[in-house]
Amino acid sequence: MIDKFRKDDYLFGALIGIGSTLITAGILLLGLAMFSKSFNDDPKIFMFSFIPAILLMRWYFKTKNIKTAKSIVLVIFIGFLLLAFLLFRVGIFPNTHI
């Protein structure tokens, strides 16, 4: 089973990175809903949604699947940029409305 995740492909890495990030963000959103909060109450918690992708990136670099790890790095970078832009847009950071 673990051999299915040992592919060295750019598309596979992008799908793994996006999938792990979205699944973790969904779990965090469900956690916020359990405590009767919304996205606007605590949006910075979604920075934690990149942790599984970072761990996957580390594992793929250690197993010498460089193409997969590079695409996960790209997904993490783009995701951080999008989340930072969203946080600026919402006004989480003081005096930084775009």
VMD Tcl script that builds the backbone (N, CA, C; Angstrom):
set m [mol new atoms 294]
animate dup $m
set s [atomselect $m all]
$s set {name element resname resid chain x y z} {
  {N N MET 1 A 0.821 -1.197 0.000}
  {CA C MET 1 A 0.000 0.000 0.000}
  {C C MET 1 A 0.865 1.262 0.000}
  {N N ILE 2 A 1.929 1.247 0.795}
  {CA C ILE 2 A 2.770 2.439 0.869}
  {C C ILE 2 A 3.537 2.658 -0.432}
  {N N ASP 3 A 3.691 1.613 -1.214}
  {CA C ASP 3 A 4.391 1.755 -2.496}
  {C C ASP 3 A 3.623 2.627 -3.481}
  {N N LYS 4 A 2.304 2.753 -3.300}
  {CA C LYS 4 A 1.513 3.618 -4.175}
  {C C LYS 4 A 1.853 5.085 -3.965}
  {N N PHE 5 A 2.384 5.413 -2.781}
  {CA C PHE 5 A 2.729 6.797 -2.475}
  {C C PHE 5 A 4.189 7.116 -2.751}
  {N N ARG 6 A 4.910 6.234 -3.396}
  {CA C ARG 6 A 6.322 6.466 -3.693}
  {C C ARG 6 A 6.544 6.905 -5.136}
  {N N LYS 7 A 5.570 7.508 -5.754}
  {CA C LYS 7 A 5.718 7.993 -7.118}
  {C C LYS 7 A 6.582 9.251 -7.125}
  {N N ASP 8 A 7.333 9.433 -8.194}
  {CA C ASP 8 A 8.149 10.635 -8.349}
  {C C ASP 8 A 7.618 11.400 -9.554}
  {N N ASP 9 A 6.581 12.182 -9.314}
  {CA C ASP 9 A 5.878 12.867 -10.393}
  {C C ASP 9 A 5.399 14.229 -9.885}
  {N N TYR 10 A 5.482 15.238 -10.732}
  {CA C TYR 10 A 5.061 16.582 -10.342}
  {C C TYR 10 A 3.564 16.659 -10.063}
  {N N LEU 11 A 2.749 16.063 -10.899}
  {CA C LEU 11 A 1.296 16.105 -10.724}
  {C C LEU 11 A 0.882 15.371 -9.452}
  {N N PHE 12 A 1.489 14.244 -9.197}
  {CA C PHE 12 A 1.173 13.484 -7.987}
  {C C PHE 12 A 1.503 14.303 -6.745}
  {N N GLY 13 A 2.626 14.983 -6.739}
  {CA C GLY 13 A 3.000 15.814 -5.598}
  {C C GLY 13 A 2.051 16.971 -5.393}
  {N N ALA 14 A 1.620 17.584 -6.493}
  {CA C ALA 14 A 0.673 18.688 -6.381}
  {C C ALA 14 A -0.660 18.194 -5.820}
  {N N LEU 15 A -1.113 17.051 -6.284}
  {CA C LEU 15 A -2.378 16.508 -5.786}
  {C C LEU 15 A -2.283 16.114 -4.316}
  {N N ILE 16 A -1.176 15.517 -3.928}
  {CA C ILE 16 A -0.978 15.144 -2.520}
  {C C ILE 16 A -0.926 16.404 -1.644}
  {N N GLY 17 A -0.209 17.427 -2.093}
  {CA C GLY 17 A -0.096 18.665 -1.317}
  {C C GLY 17 A -1.429 19.375 -1.174}
  {N N ILE 18 A -2.155 19.509 -2.276}
  {CA C ILE 18 A -3.457 20.170 -2.234}
  {C C ILE 18 A -4.441 19.352 -1.410}
  {N N GLY 19 A -4.437 18.042 -1.620}
  {CA C GLY 19 A -5.367 17.176 -0.888}
  {C C GLY 19 A -5.148 17.210 0.614}
  {N N SER 20 A -3.901 17.092 1.041}
  {CA C SER 20 A -3.632 17.091 2.482}
  {C C SER 20 A -3.964 18.443 3.114}
  {N N THR 21 A -3.700 19.514 2.387}
  {CA C THR 21 A -4.008 20.842 2.915}
  {C C THR 21 A -5.511 21.060 3.022}
  {N N LEU 22 A -6.252 20.661 1.995}
  {CA C LEU 22 A -7.700 20.845 2.028}
  {C C LEU 22 A -8.371 19.962 3.074}
  {N N ILE 23 A -7.907 18.739 3.227}
  {CA C ILE 23 A -8.484 17.854 4.247}
  {C C ILE 23 A -8.250 18.428 5.646}
  {N N THR 24 A -7.044 18.912 5.894}
  {CA C THR 24 A -6.742 19.493 7.205}
  {C C THR 24 A -7.532 20.781 7.437}
  {N N ALA 25 A -7.683 21.602 6.402}
  {CA C ALA 25 A -8.491 22.819 6.544}
  {C C ALA 25 A -9.946 22.461 6.838}
  {N N GLY 26 A -10.457 21.406 6.215}
  {CA C GLY 26 A -11.820 20.957 6.493}
  {C C GLY 26 A -11.981 20.489 7.930}
  {N N ILE 27 A -10.984 19.764 8.429}
  {CA C ILE 27 A -11.033 19.319 9.822}
  {C C ILE 27 A -11.000 20.516 10.766}
  {N N LEU 28 A -10.176 21.507 10.460}
  {CA C LEU 28 A -10.118 22.716 11.288}
  {C C LEU 28 A -11.436 23.488 11.230}
  {N N LEU 29 A -12.054 23.531 10.057}
  {CA C LEU 29 A -13.345 24.208 9.933}
  {C C LEU 29 A -14.416 23.489 10.750}
  {N N LEU 30 A -14.399 22.159 10.737}
  {CA C LEU 30 A -15.330 21.397 11.570}
  {C C LEU 30 A -15.066 21.646 13.055}
  {N N GLY 31 A -13.787 21.762 13.419}
  {CA C GLY 31 A -13.440 22.077 14.802}
  {C C GLY 31 A -13.952 23.443 15.222}
  {N N LEU 32 A -13.850 24.413 14.334}
  {CA C LEU 32 A -14.403 25.733 14.635}
  {C C LEU 32 A -15.918 25.673 14.779}
  {N N ALA 33 A -16.559 24.879 13.935}
  {CA C ALA 33 A -18.019 24.757 14.004}
  {C C ALA 33 A -18.451 24.072 15.300}
  {N N MET 34 A -17.639 23.144 15.801}
  {CA C MET 34 A -17.978 22.479 17.062}
  {C C MET 34 A -17.972 23.449 18.227}
  {N N PHE 35 A -17.135 24.457 18.163}
  {CA C PHE 35 A -17.062 25.452 19.224}
  {C C PHE 35 A -17.880 26.697 18.908}
  {N N SER 36 A -18.796 26.584 17.962}
  {CA C SER 36 A -19.717 27.664 17.572}
  {C C SER 36 A -18.976 28.926 17.155}
  {N N LYS 37 A -17.923 28.752 16.385}
  {CA C LYS 37 A -17.183 29.890 15.854}
  {C C LYS 37 A -17.242 29.834 14.332}
  {N N SER 38 A -16.923 30.955 13.708}
  {CA C SER 38 A -16.894 31.000 12.253}
  {C C SER 38 A -15.470 31.308 11.790}
  {N N PHE 39 A -15.306 31.378 10.478}
  {CA C PHE 39 A -13.993 31.680 9.907}
  {C C PHE 39 A -13.511 33.046 10.358}
  {N N ASN 40 A -14.408 34.014 10.463}
  {CA C ASN 40 A -14.022 35.374 10.832}
  {C C ASN 40 A -13.610 35.499 12.290}
  {N N ASP 41 A -14.031 34.561 13.140}
  {CA C ASP 41 A -13.643 34.620 14.546}
  {C C ASP 41 A -12.167 34.274 14.758}
  {N N ASP 42 A -11.663 33.297 14.028}
  {CA C ASP 42 A -10.278 32.866 14.217}
  {C C ASP 42 A -9.697 32.326 12.909}
  {N N PRO 43 A -9.429 33.190 11.929}
  {CA C PRO 43 A -8.939 32.690 10.637}
  {C C PRO 43 A -7.469 32.284 10.628}
  {N N LYS 44 A -6.691 32.751 11.610}
  {CA C LYS 44 A -5.265 32.415 11.614}
  {C C LYS 44 A -5.013 30.951 11.942}
  {N N ILE 45 A -6.015 30.255 12.459}
  {CA C ILE 45 A -5.855 28.840 12.784}
  {C C ILE 45 A -5.623 28.010 11.522}
  {N N PHE 46 A -6.021 28.533 10.371}
  {CA C PHE 46 A -5.865 27.793 9.129}
  {C C PHE 46 A -4.410 27.745 8.650}
  {N N MET 47 A -3.509 28.451 9.329}
  {CA C MET 47 A -2.086 28.300 9.033}
  {C C MET 47 A -1.619 26.892 9.387}
  {N N PHE 48 A -2.316 26.257 10.346}
  {CA C PHE 48 A -1.973 24.889 10.740}
  {C C PHE 48 A -2.339 23.868 9.671}
  {N N SER 49 A -3.112 24.248 8.686}
  {CA C SER 49 A -3.525 23.285 7.662}
  {C C SER 49 A -2.362 22.894 6.740}
  {N N PHE 50 A -1.247 23.605 6.817}
  {CA C PHE 50 A -0.088 23.281 5.982}
  {C C PHE 50 A 0.867 22.283 6.640}
  {N N ILE 51 A 0.640 21.952 7.897}
  {CA C ILE 51 A 1.550 21.054 8.602}
  {C C ILE 51 A 1.635 19.673 7.949}
  {N N PRO 52 A 0.514 19.019 7.574}
  {CA C PRO 52 A 0.669 17.717 6.910}
  {C C PRO 52 A 1.432 17.800 5.584}
  {N N ALA 53 A 1.230 18.865 4.835}
  {CA C ALA 53 A 1.965 19.021 3.575}
  {C C ALA 53 A 3.455 19.209 3.834}
  {N N ILE 54 A 3.799 19.919 4.890}
  {CA C ILE 54 A 5.211 20.103 5.240}
  {C C ILE 54 A 5.838 18.774 5.651}
  {N N LEU 55 A 5.097 17.970 6.413}
  {CA C LEU 55 A 5.609 16.658 6.803}
  {C C LEU 55 A 5.747 15.733 5.594}
  {N N LEU 56 A 4.783 15.788 4.681}
  {CA C LEU 56 A 4.883 15.000 3.446}
  {C C LEU 56 A 6.080 15.439 2.602}
  {N N MET 57 A 6.298 16.749 2.533}
  {CA C MET 57 A 7.427 17.269 1.775}
  {C C MET 57 A 8.740 16.727 2.344}
  {N N ARG 58 A 8.853 16.747 3.651}
  {CA C ARG 58 A 10.061 16.237 4.295}
  {C C ARG 58 A 10.246 14.759 3.980}
  {N N TRP 59 A 9.181 13.970 4.049}
  {CA C TRP 59 A 9.274 12.537 3.781}
  {C C TRP 59 A 9.695 12.270 2.340}
  {N N TYR 60 A 9.124 13.034 1.402}
  {CA C TYR 60 A 9.485 12.814 -0.003}
  {C C TYR 60 A 10.920 13.249 -0.303}
  {N N PHE 61 A 11.420 14.266 0.364}
  {CA C PHE 61 A 12.827 14.625 0.187}
  {C C PHE 61 A 13.745 13.539 0.763}
  {N N LYS 62 A 13.352 12.947 1.904}
  {CA C LYS 62 A 14.180 11.904 2.503}
  {C C LYS 62 A 14.186 10.630 1.670}
  {N N THR 63 A 13.078 10.343 0.968}
  {CA C THR 63 A 13.025 9.131 0.143}
  {C C THR 63 A 13.502 9.385 -1.277}
  {N N LYS 64 A 14.084 10.551 -1.510}
  {CA C LYS 64 A 14.694 10.910 -2.800}
  {C C LYS 64 A 13.691 11.007 -3.946}
  {N N ASN 65 A 12.446 11.330 -3.647}
  {CA C ASN 65 A 11.442 11.614 -4.677}
  {C C ASN 65 A 11.383 13.129 -4.859}
  {N N ILE 66 A 12.353 13.646 -5.560}
  {CA C ILE 66 A 12.578 15.085 -5.630}
  {C C ILE 66 A 11.463 15.806 -6.391}
  {N N LYS 67 A 10.981 15.229 -7.476}
  {CA C LYS 67 A 9.920 15.888 -8.251}
  {C C LYS 67 A 8.652 16.056 -7.417}
  {N N THR 68 A 8.288 15.026 -6.695}
  {CA C THR 68 A 7.100 15.090 -5.851}
  {C C THR 68 A 7.291 16.136 -4.758}
  {N N ALA 69 A 8.453 16.146 -4.123}
  {CA C ALA 69 A 8.718 17.092 -3.042}
  {C C ALA 69 A 8.737 18.533 -3.555}
  {N N LYS 70 A 9.289 18.753 -4.746}
  {CA C LYS 70 A 9.317 20.110 -5.305}
  {C C LYS 70 A 7.914 20.636 -5.567}
  {N N SER 71 A 7.033 19.784 -6.064}
  {CA C SER 71 A 5.677 20.254 -6.326}
  {C C SER 71 A 4.917 20.494 -5.028}
  {N N ILE 72 A 5.209 19.743 -3.977}
  {CA C ILE 72 A 4.594 20.010 -2.678}
  {C C ILE 72 A 5.086 21.346 -2.138}
  {N N VAL 73 A 6.370 21.650 -2.327}
  {CA C VAL 73 A 6.906 22.954 -1.912}
  {C C VAL 73 A 6.169 24.075 -2.638}
  {N N LEU 74 A 5.937 23.904 -3.928}
  {CA C LEU 74 A 5.220 24.920 -4.702}
  {C C LEU 74 A 3.793 25.100 -4.199}
  {N N VAL 75 A 3.120 24.002 -3.888}
  {CA C VAL 75 A 1.753 24.078 -3.361}
  {C C VAL 75 A 1.733 24.796 -2.020}
  {N N ILE 76 A 2.697 24.493 -1.153}
  {CA C ILE 76 A 2.771 25.155 0.150}
  {C C ILE 76 A 3.018 26.647 -0.027}
  {N N PHE 77 A 3.925 27.011 -0.911}
  {CA C PHE 77 A 4.237 28.417 -1.138}
  {C C PHE 77 A 3.025 29.182 -1.668}
  {N N ILE 78 A 2.361 28.634 -2.670}
  {CA C ILE 78 A 1.176 29.297 -3.233}
  {C C ILE 78 A 0.056 29.356 -2.200}
  {N N GLY 79 A -0.096 28.284 -1.429}
  {CA C GLY 79 A -1.123 28.276 -0.392}
  {C C GLY 79 A -0.886 29.319 0.682}
  {N N PHE 80 A 0.379 29.464 1.112}
  {CA C PHE 80 A 0.707 30.500 2.084}
  {C C PHE 80 A 0.433 31.888 1.525}
  {N N LEU 81 A 0.779 32.112 0.274}
  {CA C LEU 81 A 0.509 33.419 -0.331}
  {C C LEU 81 A -0.992 33.712 -0.384}
  {N N LEU 82 A -1.769 32.716 -0.800}
  {CA C LEU 82 A -3.228 32.903 -0.863}
  {C C LEU 82 A -3.830 33.137 0.518}
  {N N LEU 83 A -3.377 32.387 1.508}
  {CA C LEU 83 A -3.900 32.564 2.861}
  {C C LEU 83 A -3.492 33.917 3.438}
  {N N ALA 84 A -2.253 34.335 3.192}
  {CA C ALA 84 A -1.811 35.653 3.677}
  {C C ALA 84 A -2.621 36.762 3.012}
  {N N PHE 85 A -2.867 36.637 1.707}
  {CA C PHE 85 A -3.685 37.634 1.020}
  {C C PHE 85 A -5.094 37.667 1.601}
  {N N LEU 86 A -5.654 36.486 1.874}
  {CA C LEU 86 A -6.992 36.424 2.462}
  {C C LEU 86 A -7.016 37.050 3.852}
  {N N LEU 87 A -5.984 36.788 4.650}
  {CA C LEU 87 A -5.930 37.377 5.990}
  {C C LEU 87 A -5.776 38.892 5.927}
  {N N PHE 88 A -5.001 39.397 4.978}
  {CA C PHE 88 A -4.897 40.842 4.797}
  {C C PHE 88 A -6.243 41.414 4.359}
  {N N ARG 89 A -6.906 40.709 3.469}
  {CA C ARG 89 A -8.187 41.174 2.927}
  {C C ARG 89 A -9.261 41.242 4.008}
  {N N VAL 90 A -9.260 40.256 4.899}
  {CA C VAL 90 A -10.234 40.220 5.986}
  {C C VAL 90 A -9.915 41.295 7.021}
  {N N GLY 91 A -8.662 41.707 7.110}
  {CA C GLY 91 A -8.277 42.753 8.048}
  {C C GLY 91 A -7.747 42.215 9.357}
  {N N ILE 92 A -7.185 41.023 9.333}
  {CA C ILE 92 A -6.638 40.424 10.548}
  {C C ILE 92 A -5.421 41.197 11.033}
  {N N PHE 93 A -4.571 41.602 10.114}
  {CA C PHE 93 A -3.405 42.372 10.468}
  {C C PHE 93 A -3.803 43.852 10.556}
  {N N PRO 94 A -3.455 44.523 11.627}
  {CA C PRO 94 A -3.926 45.906 11.821}
  {C C PRO 94 A -3.363 46.880 10.784}
  {N N ASN 95 A -4.210 47.785 10.343}
  {CA C ASN 95 A -3.859 48.862 9.404}
  {C C ASN 95 A -3.322 48.342 8.082}
  {N N THR 96 A -3.852 47.238 7.604}
  {CA C THR 96 A -3.344 46.666 6.353}
  {C C THR 96 A -4.481 46.303 5.410}
  {N N HIS 97 A -5.528 47.047 5.346}
  {CA C HIS 97 A -6.626 46.744 4.429}
  {C C HIS 97 A -6.177 47.023 2.999}
  {N N ILE 98 A -6.411 46.067 2.122}
  {CA C ILE 98 A -6.029 46.230 0.717}
  {C C ILE 98 A -7.215 46.775 -0.047}
}
mol reanalyze $m
mol bondsrecalc $m
mol representation Tube
mol addrep $m
